[in-house]
């Protein structure tokens, strides 16, 4: 990954609806969701959602496949892995113990303290 690709990913996620769309798709991995269902769940007009999904797809953050008459979208977790790896590649100047809290938070299905109930 290079700077341009990382910037495209962050730019795609820098809008509230696109960020919520991506997070919704992550929660629905590996099945994904039809575009219409995403629009309904987020209360976004279908044509607006189509535009947002296009931005996310061009950034490589979502992938789609046609299923009968609908298009099902999924989060591209490989692109997320590449982006996060790009960000932390040189983490802590070779002191992995300093990066351990970050790595612990990145483990799948490991709720962060921010999302945990008090």
Secondary structure, 3 states (H helix, E strand, C coil): CCHHHHHHHHHHHCCHHHHHHHHHHHHCCCCCEEHHHHHHHHCCCHHHHHHHHHHHHHCCCEEEEEECCEEEEEECHHHHHHHHHHHHCCHHHHCHHHHHHHHHHHCCCCCCCCCCCC
